[in-house]
């Protein structure tokens, strides 16, 4: 939870603008304070009151304060963005569960049959949302499911539209704030990363200057190795505390890595073998080649190589951040 306590300004400090509560539903208005979104302050305890667009000041502590405020704003926006994603998914999955029940889904079916029903349910939902009103499928049960589910699908889509809009506005504000960060120029040069990827990472980590080592950033993002084991969810209380794994945060970083991978790596084509398109694609290739002798499945090797690729990106970002901030 984000702390609800705002730091009181010292009398010796220069008087700054009053804190304004900002809702991402209407974006961040020009001149509004960014360290507090919706009345919430970042849990890392940064100070407030850096106006949007003020950038990185050059007068000593004010530079750090402005950067900290931007990071705090990104953390609050990322928190709202994640809530929007969960709400979007909840609308879709609950709608598909209803459609699946109309298609005859049963929990005692084998896994292959269950997956087939869920795929059909997803296809029906997307078809109706896309404006398709009919289908040539001959099964009476399928046509009955379509008829019974159509009004529910349309209502679910209408309910999700608000979350879609709020998420888009949230991401727009995050992109705008990312452009004020000292490493924005570097991030723009990384194929598949860019402003939103940068905003999400900082939204999950906060100010990277607060991390003494790259390993601590890796652990924050679920990429570390703890006592010889890949960081993951643990049932044992002591192990869970040591790993400190947050599956939602890890999912966010996985999505960033997946988008970047598509720009950094090209699979085999008829006219060319698989090859890297950038430095992180090269990191992926090196790691995957290094695990070829291990008795891993192809999927295991692929996931492992993507994790190493992502760790390299995070390390480079951490180094660039520290360099830009002295």
LUMKE-776612 format. One line per 4 residues: number of its first residue (from 1); for each residue y, x, z of N, C-alpha, C. Coordinates in nm, 3 decimals. Each point is the difference from the previous one (the first is absolute). Example, Ala and Ser with C-alpha at 12.3 -4.5 7.8 and 13.67 -1.06 7.14 Angstrom:
// residues 2
1 = -0.569:1.319:0.780:0.119:-0.089:0.000:0.120:0.090:0.000  0.105:-0.035:-0.072:0.119:0.082:0.006:0.109:-0.077:0.073
***
This chain:
// residues 326
1 = -0.119:0.085:0.000:0.119:-0.085:0.000:0.124:0.088:0.000  0.103:-0.044:-0.074:0.124:0.074:-0.001:0.075:-0.030:0.129  0.058:0.102:0.059:0.073:-0.019:0.125:0.118:-0.093:-0.022  0.035:-0.076:0.102:0.111:-0.094:-0.008:0.123:0.055:0.071
5 = 0.001:0.129:0.027:0.110:0.060:0.077:0.085:0.085:-0.091  0.127:-0.029:-0.008:0.093:0.080:-0.081:0.074:0.094:0.092  0.013:0.124:-0.041:0.067:0.101:0.083:0.149:-0.028:0.006  0.058:0.004:0.121:0.143:-0.020:0.015:0.075:0.127:-0.037
9 = 0.104:-0.009:-0.081:0.075:0.119:-0.039:0.075:0.061:0.117  0.003:0.129:0.004:0.073:0.072:0.105:0.150:-0.016:-0.020  0.076:-0.001:0.109:0.146:-0.013:-0.011:0.063:0.117:-0.073  -0.068:0.116:0.007:0.057:0.120:-0.062:-0.022:0.002:-0.150
13 = -0.084:-0.089:-0.048:-0.029:0.000:-0.143:0.105:-0.081:-0.074  0.007:0.024:-0.130:0.091:-0.075:-0.084:-0.048:-0.143:-0.007  0.092:-0.096:0.010:-0.038:-0.141:-0.007:-0.054:-0.032:-0.138  -0.112:-0.068:-0.004:-0.064:-0.031:-0.127:-0.006:-0.151:-0.019
17 = -0.034:-0.044:-0.121:-0.006:-0.144:-0.026:-0.104:-0.068:0.088  0.025:-0.127:0.032:-0.096:-0.076:0.080:-0.128:-0.020:-0.078  -0.112:-0.012:0.073:-0.130:-0.021:-0.063:-0.005:-0.138:-0.062  -0.048:-0.008:-0.121:-0.011:-0.127:-0.071:-0.146:-0.032:-0.022
21 = -0.042:-0.121:0.031:-0.137:-0.041:-0.025:-0.014:-0.035:-0.146  -0.095:0.066:-0.069:-0.016:-0.017:-0.144:-0.136:-0.058:-0.030  -0.005:-0.098:-0.087:-0.127:-0.058:-0.044:-0.029:0.046:-0.140  -0.123:0.050:-0.024:-0.035:0.046:-0.133:-0.015:-0.115:-0.097
25 = -0.001:-0.121:0.049:-0.007:-0.114:-0.092:0.122:0.000:-0.093  0.114:0.050:0.051:0.120:0.006:-0.081:0.038:0.143:-0.033  -0.090:0.093:0.027:0.027:0.139:-0.031:0.088:0.064:0.105  0.032:0.127:-0.020:0.090:0.072:0.088:0.139:-0.005:-0.060
29 = 0.095:-0.073:0.057:0.134:-0.009:-0.057:0.070:0.132:0.006  0.088:0.025:-0.096:0.075:0.124:-0.002:0.082:0.014:0.127  -0.010:0.119:0.060:0.077:0.026:0.120:-0.070:-0.042:0.127  -0.116:-0.064:-0.010:-0.071:-0.043:0.122:-0.068:0.119:0.065
33 = -0.020:-0.008:0.131:-0.073:0.107:0.069:-0.147:-0.008:-0.035  -0.067:0.115:-0.007:-0.138:0.002:-0.046:-0.098:0.043:0.107  0.048:0.043:0.116:-0.096:0.044:0.101:-0.065:-0.117:0.070  0.056:-0.120:-0.021:-0.057:-0.116:0.064:-0.021:-0.109:-0.104
37 = -0.123:-0.043:-0.020:-0.033:-0.105:-0.095:-0.050:-0.120:0.079  0.067:-0.111:-0.014:-0.043:-0.119:0.073:0.007:0.017:0.150  0.092:0.087:0.048:0.016:0.019:0.144:-0.103:0.090:0.061  -0.079:0.073:-0.081:-0.104:0.085:0.055:0.034:0.146:-0.025
41 = -0.030:0.083:0.099:0.030:0.143:-0.009:-0.130:0.076:-0.009  0.001:0.109:-0.075:-0.122:0.080:-0.017:-0.053:0.048:0.133  -0.133:0.006:0.009:-0.065:0.039:0.124:0.017:0.147:0.032  0.048:0.081:-0.096:0.016:0.142:0.030:0.130:0.026:0.075
45 = 0.081:-0.105:0.022:0.115:0.014:0.087:0.120:0.065:-0.063  0.018:-0.017:-0.132:0.118:0.058:-0.063:0.124:-0.081:0.034  0.115:0.063:-0.014:0.124:-0.071:0.023:0.035:-0.085:-0.119  0.102:-0.085:0.017:0.032:-0.100:-0.099:0.130:0.032:-0.074
49 = 0.039:-0.100:-0.083:0.134:-0.009:-0.053:0.033:0.093:-0.114  -0.092:0.031:-0.092:0.036:0.072:-0.121:0.008:-0.101:-0.113  0.119:-0.021:-0.059:0.014:-0.099:-0.104:-0.079:0.037:-0.125  -0.049:-0.101:-0.072:-0.070:0.023:-0.125:0.094:0.066:-0.098
53 = -0.053:0.094:-0.075:0.079:0.067:-0.102:0.079:0.117:0.053  0.001:0.021:0.133:0.076:0.111:0.056:-0.068:0.132:-0.028  -0.132:-0.006:-0.024:-0.072:0.120:-0.040:-0.016:0.099:0.113  -0.010:0.128:-0.036:-0.024:0.106:0.099:0.131:0.071:0.027
57 = 0.054:-0.025:0.116:0.127:0.062:0.034:-0.020:0.149:0.028  0.104:0.071:-0.007:-0.010:0.146:0.012:0.059:0.052:0.130  0.042:-0.090:0.089:0.064:0.046:0.122:-0.099:0.002:0.117  -0.090:0.098:-0.006:-0.089:0.026:0.113:-0.095:-0.112:0.031
61 = 0.009:-0.052:0.124:-0.094:-0.100:0.047:0.006:-0.129:-0.080  0.112:-0.026:-0.065:0.012:-0.125:-0.076:-0.097:-0.002:-0.118  -0.029:0.116:-0.058:-0.096:0.005:-0.110:-0.137:-0.046:0.048  -0.042:0.054:0.113:-0.128:-0.039:0.058:-0.001:-0.146:0.037
65 = 0.111:-0.049:0.055:0.007:-0.139:0.039:-0.013:-0.093:-0.119  0.069:0.031:-0.111:-0.007:-0.084:-0.119:-0.141:-0.002:-0.056  -0.066:0.116:-0.003:-0.136:0.008:-0.052:-0.097:-0.076:0.090  0.017:0.014:0.130:-0.086:-0.071:0.095:0.015:-0.151:-0.015
69 = 0.123:-0.044:-0.021:0.024:-0.143:-0.018:-0.067:-0.052:-0.126  0.005:0.079:-0.106:-0.066:-0.040:-0.125:-0.150:-0.010:0.020  -0.058:0.098:0.069:-0.144:-0.002:0.027:-0.038:-0.120:0.086  0.084:-0.032:0.098:-0.027:-0.115:0.086:0.005:-0.129:-0.081
73 = 0.095:-0.009:-0.093:0.010:-0.118:-0.084:-0.122:-0.014:-0.089  -0.047:0.111:-0.054:-0.119:-0.003:-0.086:-0.124:-0.042:0.080  -0.009:0.044:0.124:-0.114:-0.040:0.084:0.001:-0.151:0.024  0.118:-0.056:0.026:0.009:-0.143:0.023:-0.031:-0.079:-0.128
77 = 0.051:0.047:-0.112:-0.026:-0.066:-0.128:-0.148:0.008:-0.037  -0.062:0.115:0.022:-0.141:0.015:-0.030:-0.085:-0.091:0.087  0.042:-0.019:0.122:-0.071:-0.092:0.090:0.006:-0.142:-0.056  0.116:-0.041:-0.047:0.014:-0.133:-0.060:-0.079:-0.009:-0.131
81 = 0.005:0.106:-0.077:-0.074:0.001:-0.128:-0.149:-0.017:0.024  -0.052:0.070:0.100:-0.143:-0.013:0.031:-0.035:-0.142:0.042  0.089:-0.064:0.076:-0.025:-0.137:0.042:-0.002:-0.093:-0.122  0.087:0.025:-0.096:0.001:-0.079:-0.123:-0.132:0.016:-0.075
85 = -0.051:0.122:-0.008:-0.125:0.026:-0.072:-0.116:-0.075:0.068  -0.005:0.005:0.133:-0.104:-0.071:0.072:0.010:-0.150:-0.025  0.121:-0.052:-0.001:0.020:-0.143:-0.021:-0.037:-0.040:-0.143  0.035:0.084:-0.097:-0.040:-0.026:-0.138:-0.152:-0.007:-0.011
89 = -0.066:0.099:0.058:-0.146:0.006:-0.006:-0.064:-0.118:0.072  0.059:-0.040:0.112:-0.054:-0.113:0.075:0.003:-0.128:-0.084  0.107:-0.022:-0.073:0.010:-0.118:-0.087:-0.109:0.003:-0.106  -0.017:0.115:-0.064:-0.099:0.010:-0.109:-0.142:-0.014:0.051
93 = -0.032:0.071:0.109:-0.138:-0.002:0.048:-0.040:-0.137:0.055  0.090:-0.068:0.070:-0.035:-0.132:0.053:-0.018:-0.099:-0.114  0.082:0.011:-0.104:-0.014:-0.087:-0.117:-0.134:0.025:-0.069  -0.034:0.126:-0.017:-0.127:0.034:-0.066:-0.120:-0.042:0.084
97 = 0.016:0.001:0.133:-0.110:-0.045:0.086:-0.028:-0.148:-0.024  0.106:-0.079:-0.018:-0.020:-0.142:-0.028:-0.068:-0.019:-0.136  0.046:0.074:-0.100:-0.060:-0.012:-0.133:-0.147:0.041:0.005  -0.031:0.108:0.073:-0.138:0.047:0.011:-0.089:-0.106:0.062
101 = 0.053:-0.072:0.100:-0.080:-0.106:0.063:-0.030:-0.111:-0.101  0.095:-0.026:-0.091:-0.022:-0.100:-0.104:-0.103:0.047:-0.103  -0.014:0.131:-0.011:-0.095:0.058:-0.096:-0.140:0.015:0.061  -0.015:-0.038:0.125:-0.131:0.007:0.063:-0.028:0.128:0.076
105 = 0.106:0.069:0.042:-0.020:0.123:0.077:-0.073:-0.028:0.131  -0.097:0.086:0.032:-0.073:-0.008:0.126:-0.013:0.139:0.060  0.012:0.007:0.129:-0.007:0.130:0.068:-0.139:0.062:-0.009  -0.103:-0.083:-0.021:-0.135:0.054:-0.004:-0.041:0.046:-0.140
109 = 0.091:-0.005:-0.096:-0.030:0.051:-0.133:-0.006:0.153:0.003  -0.070:0.059:-0.097:-0.003:0.146:-0.006:0.137:0.051:-0.043  0.023:0.128:0.022:0.132:0.057:-0.022:0.048:-0.017:-0.144  -0.091:0.018:-0.096:0.038:-0.012:-0.141:0.049:-0.141:-0.031
113 = -0.068:-0.101:0.051:0.039:-0.139:-0.024:0.133:-0.031:0.068  0.021:0.052:0.120:0.126:-0.025:0.071:0.117:0.060:-0.076  -0.018:0.122:-0.048:0.107:0.066:-0.076:0.031:-0.077:-0.128  -0.104:-0.051:-0.065:0.021:-0.075:-0.125:0.082:-0.126:0.025
117 = -0.027:-0.067:0.111:0.075:-0.122:0.032:0.146:0.033:0.029  0.023:0.108:0.075:0.138:0.039:0.032:0.075:0.043:-0.126  -0.068:0.064:-0.092:0.064:0.038:-0.126:0.040:-0.124:-0.080  -0.089:-0.101:-0.002:0.033:-0.124:-0.068:0.118:-0.069:0.067
121 = 0.001:0.000:0.133:0.110:-0.062:0.074:0.133:0.069:-0.032  -0.002:0.132:-0.004:0.121:0.075:-0.033:0.045:-0.030:-0.143  -0.097:-0.010:-0.091:0.033:-0.029:-0.140:0.064:-0.138:-0.015  -0.053:-0.099:0.073:0.057:-0.134:-0.006:0.143:-0.001:0.054
125 = 0.020:0.066:0.113:0.135:0.005:0.058:0.100:0.061:-0.098  -0.035:0.113:-0.056:0.091:0.068:-0.092:0.023:-0.081:-0.127  -0.102:-0.070:-0.047:0.013:-0.081:-0.119:0.099:-0.114:0.022  -0.014:-0.069:0.114:0.090:-0.111:0.029:0.142:0.049:0.023
129 = 0.016:0.110:0.073:0.133:0.055:0.024:0.065:0.046:-0.130  -0.084:0.043:-0.096:0.053:0.045:-0.128:0.030:-0.113:-0.096  -0.025:-0.123:0.042:0.032:-0.114:-0.084:-0.117:-0.058:-0.076  -0.121:0.056:0.021:-0.118:-0.052:-0.068:-0.048:-0.128:0.065
133 = -0.010:-0.107:-0.077:-0.038:-0.128:0.058:-0.143:-0.040:-0.026  -0.072:0.074:-0.081:-0.136:-0.040:-0.033:-0.086:0.121:-0.026  -0.129:-0.023:-0.018:-0.093:0.110:-0.024:-0.121:-0.056:-0.072  -0.063:0.082:-0.080:-0.113:-0.045:-0.079:-0.132:0.009:0.074
137 = 0.006:0.040:0.128:-0.123:0.016:0.078:-0.075:-0.134:0.005  -0.130:0.005:-0.018:-0.078:-0.123:-0.014:-0.055:-0.053:0.132  0.000:0.079:0.105:-0.060:-0.045:0.124:0.087:-0.104:0.069  -0.061:-0.111:0.038:0.073:-0.107:0.066:0.065:0.048:0.130
141 = -0.075:0.084:0.075:0.053:0.048:0.127:0.127:0.083:-0.021  0.001:0.080:-0.106:0.116:0.084:-0.029:0.121:-0.087:-0.033  -0.023:-0.102:-0.084:0.109:-0.088:-0.039:0.048:-0.084:0.120  -0.092:-0.037:0.086:0.039:-0.073:0.121:0.083:0.089:0.092
145 = -0.039:0.126:0.014:0.075:0.095:0.084:0.140:0.018:-0.054  0.012:0.011:-0.132:0.132:0.017:-0.062:0.088:-0.121:0.026  -0.056:-0.118:-0.018:0.077:-0.123:0.020:0.044:-0.016:0.146  -0.092:0.027:0.093:0.032:-0.018:0.142:0.095:0.108:0.051
149 = -0.005:0.117:-0.059:0.077:0.114:0.053:0.138:0.012:-0.061  0.024:-0.057:-0.115:0.128:0.020:-0.070:0.122:-0.032:0.087  0.007:-0.115:0.067:0.119:-0.026:0.082:0.014:0.096:0.117  -0.113:0.043:0.055:0.006:0.097:0.111:0.047:0.135:-0.050
153 = -0.046:0.040:-0.118:0.043:0.128:-0.057:0.150:-0.001:-0.025  0.051:-0.109:-0.056:0.143:-0.009:-0.030:0.083:0.001:0.128  -0.048:-0.067:0.104:0.071:0.000:0.127:-0.003:0.138:0.064  -0.116:0.068:-0.008:-0.012:0.134:0.055:0.093:0.097:-0.071
157 = 0.008:-0.014:-0.133:0.088:0.088:-0.077:0.146:-0.023:0.038  0.035:-0.126:0.023:0.137:-0.031:0.041:0.031:0.060:0.137  -0.099:-0.006:0.090:0.019:0.058:0.133:0.014:0.151:-0.008  -0.077:0.062:-0.090:0.005:0.145:-0.013:0.128:0.048:-0.067
161 = 0.063:-0.087:-0.079:0.119:0.041:-0.075:0.110:0.052:0.092  0.014:-0.061:0.117:0.101:0.048:0.094:-0.029:0.141:0.048  -0.128:0.030:0.025:-0.038:0.135:0.042:0.017:0.098:-0.116  -0.031:-0.045:-0.121:0.020:0.086:-0.117:0.146:0.041:-0.012
165 = 0.089:-0.097:0.017:0.143:0.026:-0.013:0.049:0.094:0.111  -0.043:-0.027:0.123:0.043:0.083:0.111:-0.050:0.142:-0.014  -0.124:0.016:-0.046:-0.053:0.135:-0.021:0.080:0.074:-0.107  0.033:-0.070:-0.109:0.077:0.063:-0.108:0.137:0.044:0.050
169 = 0.064:-0.083:0.081:0.131:0.036:0.054:-0.011:0.118:0.096  -0.106:-0.001:0.079:-0.024:0.109:0.095:-0.018:0.132:-0.075  -0.082:-0.003:-0.104:-0.025:0.121:-0.078:0.125:0.046:-0.074  0.083:-0.093:-0.042:0.127:0.037:-0.064:0.087:0.078:0.097
173 = 0.011:-0.048:0.125:0.080:0.070:0.100:-0.060:0.135:0.035  -0.133:0.008:0.003:-0.066:0.126:0.031:0.027:0.103:-0.110  -0.004:-0.044:-0.124:0.030:0.091:-0.112:0.143:0.052:0.012  0.092:-0.090:0.036:0.140:0.040:0.010:0.021:0.103:0.110
177 = -0.067:-0.021:0.114:0.013:0.095:0.109:-0.068:0.133:-0.032  -0.110:-0.005:-0.074:-0.072:0.123:-0.036:0.089:0.093:-0.080  0.089:-0.056:-0.079:0.088:0.082:-0.084:0.103:0.077:0.081  0.016:-0.033:0.129:0.093:0.074:0.085:-0.069:0.112:0.078
181 = -0.133:0.006:-0.010:-0.074:0.102:0.075:0.016:0.138:-0.064  -0.004:0.106:0.079:0.024:0.135:-0.053:-0.108:0.049:-0.096  -0.117:-0.062:-0.001:-0.109:0.045:-0.087:-0.018:-0.093:-0.120  0.095:-0.089:-0.022:-0.016:-0.097:-0.108:-0.013:0.069:-0.136
185 = 0.079:0.104:-0.023:-0.007:0.071:-0.128:-0.138:0.060:-0.022  -0.058:0.055:0.104:-0.135:0.057:-0.012:-0.101:-0.110:-0.027  0.009:-0.110:0.073:-0.097:-0.110:-0.015:0.003:-0.057:-0.141  0.117:-0.003:-0.062:0.011:-0.054:-0.135:-0.074:0.085:-0.102
189 = -0.022:0.126:0.033:-0.069:0.090:-0.092:-0.153:-0.012:0.009  -0.049:-0.069:0.101:-0.144:-0.016:0.018:-0.046:-0.123:-0.077  -0.081:0.020:-0.099:-0.045:-0.110:-0.083:-0.081:-0.101:0.082  0.040:-0.127:-0.008:-0.073:-0.104:0.071:0.041:-0.020:0.145
193 = 0.099:0.074:0.049:0.042:-0.011:0.140:0.132:-0.077:0.006  0.110:0.066:-0.028:0.127:-0.067:-0.014:0.060:-0.057:0.126  0.100:-0.089:-0.020:0.080:-0.049:0.112:-0.077:-0.091:0.096  -0.080:-0.092:-0.052:-0.071:-0.090:0.090:-0.109:0.073:0.078
197 = -0.071:0.091:-0.065:-0.101:0.078:0.071:0.063:0.080:0.113  0.113:0.061:-0.028:0.072:0.077:0.102:0.044:-0.092:0.114  0.054:-0.116:-0.034:0.047:-0.094:0.101:-0.113:-0.046:0.090  -0.117:-0.026:-0.057:-0.113:-0.048:0.080:-0.050:0.109:0.095
201 = -0.009:0.124:-0.049:-0.047:0.109:0.086:0.095:0.018:0.119  0.131:0.006:-0.027:0.097:0.017:0.108:0.003:-0.124:0.088  -0.026:-0.116:-0.059:-0.008:-0.122:0.079:-0.116:0.001:0.097  -0.105:0.076:-0.032:-0.116:0.011:0.088:0.010:0.118:0.097
205 = 0.071:0.104:-0.038:0.008:0.120:0.085:0.130:0.010:0.078  0.109:-0.054:-0.056:0.130:0.027:0.057:0.048:0.137:-0.044  0.096:0.054:0.071:0.061:0.129:-0.033:-0.104:0.111:0.006  -0.027:0.064:-0.113:-0.101:0.106:-0.004:0.042:0.125:0.076
209 = 0.127:0.010:0.035:0.046:0.114:0.080:-0.061:-0.004:0.140  -0.049:-0.115:0.042:-0.056:-0.014:0.134:-0.143:0.048:0.009  -0.060:0.037:-0.113:-0.138:0.047:-0.003:-0.002:0.153:-0.011  -0.052:0.066:0.103:0.003:0.146:0.003:-0.094:0.063:-0.101
213 = -0.108:-0.069:-0.036:-0.097:0.055:-0.095:-0.040:-0.107:-0.101  -0.052:0.046:-0.112:-0.047:-0.093:-0.102:-0.120:-0.079:0.049  -0.080:0.062:0.088:-0.118:-0.068:0.052:0.037:-0.126:0.078  0.114:0.003:0.066:0.042:-0.118:0.075:0.040:-0.114:-0.094
217 = 0.059:0.036:-0.113:0.033:-0.103:-0.100:-0.129:-0.057:-0.058  -0.096:0.087:-0.028:-0.130:-0.047:-0.052:-0.063:-0.099:0.097  0.005:0.031:0.128:-0.062:-0.088:0.099:0.072:-0.133:0.005  0.130:0.003:-0.008:0.078:-0.124:0.002:-0.042:-0.093:-0.115
221 = -0.033:0.060:-0.115:-0.032:-0.078:-0.119:-0.149:-0.020:-0.021  -0.082:0.044:0.097:-0.144:-0.022:-0.010:-0.072:0.095:-0.092  0.055:0.120:-0.023:-0.057:0.096:-0.094:-0.059:0.122:0.068  0.002:0.005:0.130:-0.039:0.121:0.073:-0.151:0.012:0.015
225 = -0.040:0.118:0.046:-0.139:0.026:0.039:0.002:0.025:0.151  -0.072:-0.083:0.074:-0.002:0.008:0.146:-0.136:0.051:0.046  0.001:0.120:0.060:-0.123:0.061:0.051:-0.111:0.002:-0.106  0.040:0.035:-0.122:-0.098:0.015:-0.107:-0.034:-0.127:-0.075
229 = 0.061:-0.113:0.040:-0.029:-0.127:-0.066:0.126:-0.060:-0.061  -0.017:-0.061:-0.116:0.112:-0.067:-0.065:0.053:-0.109:0.091  0.132:-0.006:0.012:0.064:-0.099:0.086:-0.037:-0.141:-0.046  -0.046:-0.083:0.094:-0.044:-0.135:-0.034:-0.002:-0.087:0.124
233 = -0.029:-0.127:-0.018:-0.012:-0.093:0.113:-0.125:0.035:0.081  0.012:0.003:0.132:-0.111:0.035:0.088:-0.019:-0.107:0.105  -0.128:-0.030:0.033:-0.029:-0.100:0.103:0.007:0.059:0.140  -0.033:0.128:0.013:0.007:0.066:0.130:0.146:0.013:0.042
237 = 0.030:-0.034:0.124:0.138:-0.004:0.048:0.065:0.138:-0.009  -0.070:0.104:0.047:0.058:0.134:-0.001:0.021:0.051:-0.142  -0.099:-0.025:-0.086:0.013:0.043:-0.139:0.111:-0.077:-0.070  0.012:-0.128:0.029:0.105:-0.081:-0.061:0.138:0.053:0.038
241 = 0.014:0.041:0.127:0.128:0.055:0.046:0.030:0.133:-0.068  -0.105:0.081:-0.019:0.019:0.131:-0.064:0.036:-0.015:-0.148  -0.063:-0.096:-0.066:0.026:-0.019:-0.143:0.132:-0.071:-0.024  0.036:-0.094:0.085:0.126:-0.071:-0.017:0.014:-0.062:-0.139
245 = -0.108:-0.058:-0.049:-0.003:-0.048:-0.137:0.060:-0.139:-0.013  0.092:-0.015:-0.096:0.062:-0.129:-0.029:-0.042:-0.041:-0.140  -0.093:-0.095:-0.015:-0.050:-0.036:-0.133:0.106:-0.056:-0.093  0.097:-0.074:0.053:0.105:-0.056:-0.086:0.087:0.111:-0.058
249 = 0.032:0.098:0.086:0.082:0.112:-0.049:-0.078:0.081:-0.102  -0.128:0.020:0.026:-0.082:0.076:-0.096:-0.010:-0.074:-0.133  -0.007:-0.131:0.005:-0.008:-0.079:-0.123:0.128:0.015:-0.083  0.113:0.008:0.067:0.126:0.019:-0.071:0.001:0.135:-0.072
253 = -0.047:0.103:0.068:-0.001:0.134:-0.061:-0.103:0.006:-0.112  -0.111:-0.070:0.017:-0.101:-0.004:-0.106:0.059:-0.064:-0.126  0.078:-0.106:0.015:0.061:-0.067:-0.115:0.097:0.093:-0.072  0.076:0.078:0.077:0.092:0.096:-0.061:-0.078:0.106:-0.076
257 = -0.106:0.050:0.061:-0.082:0.103:-0.063:-0.066:-0.052:-0.128  -0.043:-0.125:0.002:-0.064:-0.058:-0.118:0.098:-0.010:-0.116  0.123:-0.043:0.030:0.101:-0.009:-0.105:0.035:0.139:-0.055  0.011:0.098:0.090:0.032:0.135:-0.044:-0.114:0.061:-0.081
261 = -0.124:-0.028:0.043:-0.117:0.056:-0.068:-0.002:-0.041:-0.147  0.038:-0.123:-0.029:-0.001:-0.049:-0.137:0.100:0.073:-0.089  0.102:0.061:0.062:0.097:0.078:-0.076:-0.031:0.150:0.002  -0.089:0.040:0.090:-0.030:0.142:0.015:-0.135:0.040:-0.060
265 = -0.079:-0.098:-0.041:-0.134:0.030:-0.049:-0.036:-0.091:-0.116  -0.061:0.054:-0.101:-0.047:-0.080:-0.113:-0.150:0.017:-0.014  -0.070:-0.112:0.000:-0.144:0.004:-0.014:-0.042:0.038:-0.141  -0.130:0.015:-0.017:-0.053:0.040:-0.130:0.031:-0.104:-0.107
269 = 0.045:0.046:-0.115:0.025:-0.084:-0.117:-0.083:0.054:-0.116  -0.003:-0.077:-0.105:-0.078:0.043:-0.116:0.053:0.130:-0.058  0.132:0.019:0.011:0.061:0.118:-0.061:0.032:0.111:0.100  -0.033:-0.021:0.129:0.033:0.103:0.100:-0.086:-0.017:0.125
273 = -0.036:0.111:0.064:-0.073:-0.006:0.128:0.096:-0.038:0.112  -0.050:-0.032:0.119:0.089:-0.030:0.112:0.085:0.122:0.034  0.126:-0.023:0.034:0.088:0.113:0.031:0.118:-0.047:0.085  0.060:0.098:0.068:0.114:-0.027:0.087:0.127:-0.014:-0.081
277 = 0.091:-0.085:0.051:0.130:-0.020:-0.063:0.113:0.051:0.089  -0.036:0.055:0.113:0.100:0.050:0.093:-0.065:0.080:0.109  0.078:0.058:0.092:-0.055:0.086:0.106:-0.095:-0.073:0.094  0.022:-0.128:0.023:-0.088:-0.072:0.092:-0.128:-0.043:-0.070
281 = 0.007:-0.016:-0.130:-0.122:-0.019:-0.077:-0.085:0.126:0.003  0.067:0.116:-0.001:-0.072:0.128:0.010:-0.065:0.016:0.137  0.071:-0.044:0.105:-0.057:0.006:0.135:-0.124:-0.090:0.008  0.006:-0.115:-0.063:-0.115:-0.091:-0.004:-0.117:0.066:-0.071
285 = 0.026:0.063:-0.114:-0.107:0.063:-0.079:-0.065:0.115:0.077  0.081:0.081:0.068:-0.054:0.113:0.075:-0.092:-0.048:0.111  0.044:-0.100:0.073:-0.081:-0.050:0.112:-0.129:-0.064:-0.051  0.010:-0.076:-0.105:-0.119:-0.067:-0.052:-0.101:0.101:-0.051
289 = 0.050:0.107:-0.065:-0.091:0.104:-0.047:-0.064:0.074:0.117  0.075:0.013:0.109:-0.051:0.072:0.116:-0.107:-0.075:0.078  -0.012:-0.130:-0.023:-0.101:-0.079:0.071:-0.117:-0.039:-0.090  -0.005:0.058:-0.116:-0.104:-0.037:-0.096:-0.140:0.028:0.053
293 = -0.015:0.107:0.080:-0.132:0.036:0.050:-0.044:-0.084:0.120  0.091:-0.077:0.055:-0.035:-0.080:0.118:-0.075:-0.126:-0.043  -0.081:-0.048:0.087:-0.080:-0.119:-0.029:0.081:-0.126:0.029  0.108:-0.012:-0.073:0.088:-0.115:0.013:-0.012:-0.088:-0.124
297 = 0.028:-0.128:0.017:0.005:-0.089:-0.116:0.127:0.030:-0.078  0.005:-0.035:-0.127:0.123:0.019:-0.079:0.121:-0.066:0.064  -0.019:-0.118:0.059:0.112:-0.070:0.064:0.049:0.077:0.122  -0.094:0.057:0.076:0.038:0.079:0.118:0.082:0.121:-0.042
301 = -0.043:0.069:-0.103:0.073:0.117:-0.049:0.138:-0.038:-0.051  0.009:-0.113:-0.068:0.129:-0.045:-0.052:0.096:-0.033:0.115  -0.047:-0.076:0.098:0.086:-0.035:0.113:0.044:0.124:0.078  -0.093:0.093:0.018:0.032:0.123:0.072:0.106:0.081:-0.074
305 = -0.015:0.012:-0.131:0.097:0.076:-0.079:0.138:-0.067:0.001  0.002:-0.132:0.000:0.128:-0.071:0.007:0.067:0.022:0.135  -0.081:0.006:0.106:0.057:0.026:0.133:0.064:0.138:0.005  -0.067:0.100:-0.056:0.055:0.135:-0.002:0.127:0.005:-0.085
309 = -0.002:-0.068:-0.112:0.119:-0.009:-0.086:0.118:-0.061:0.077  -0.028:-0.105:0.077:0.105:-0.066:0.076:0.052:0.089:0.111  -0.090:0.073:0.065:0.043:0.093:0.103:0.093:0.106:-0.056  -0.028:0.045:-0.121:0.086:0.100:-0.063:0.139:-0.058:-0.026
313 = 0.005:-0.125:-0.047:0.129:-0.066:-0.022:0.078:-0.010:0.130  -0.065:-0.045:0.107:0.067:-0.018:0.128:0.048:0.135:0.055  -0.082:0.104:-0.015:0.043:0.133:0.046:0.124:0.047:-0.077  -0.002:-0.017:-0.131:0.115:0.042:-0.081:0.125:-0.078:0.037
317 = -0.016:-0.131:0.025:0.114:-0.082:0.040:0.054:0.047:0.134  -0.088:0.029:0.094:0.042:0.048:0.132:0.077:0.132:-0.013  -0.049:0.090:-0.083:0.067:0.129:-0.019:0.137:-0.017:-0.067  0.006:-0.084:-0.102:0.127:-0.024:-0.068:0.101:-0.064:0.094
321 = -0.048:-0.089:0.086:0.088:-0.067:0.096:0.060:0.101:0.096  -0.084:0.087:0.053:0.047:0.101:0.095:0.095:0.099:-0.067  -0.030:0.033:-0.125:0.086:0.090:-0.074:0.138:-0.062:-0.023  0.000:-0.128:-0.037:0.126:-0.069:-0.028:0.083:-0.019:0.126
325 = -0.066:-0.003:0.117:0.070:-0.020:0.126:0.009:0.128:0.083  -0.016:0.113:-0.066:0.019:0.126:0.067:-0.109:0.034:0.097
***
